[in-house]
Amino acid sequence: MKILYTARFARPDLLRAAGALTTMLTRWGEKCDRKLFRIIKYINGTVSWRQIGFIGDNPENLQLGLFSDADFAGDRADMR
């Protein structure tokens, strides 16, 4: 769960992989162990990476954009 928390707030590059792995909590297997190990290796290899953002527009010119998830959150196993 710490990986998912970190991905949500600090590392959006991990979010999809961590989210996909959390869907397998009730049917965890050896393949999930390998995926988790691969995510941990990726985190250890990219600890020094930082995300820097800058918005140079005036606050009056900013717009909020909303997008819906039309692919069932990427769940290909049973499309729920």
Secondary structure, 3 states (H helix, E strand, C coil): CHHHHHHHHCCHHHHHHHHHHHCCHHHCCHHHHHHHHHHHHHHHHCCCCCCCCCCCCCHHHCCCCCCCCCCHHHCCCCCC
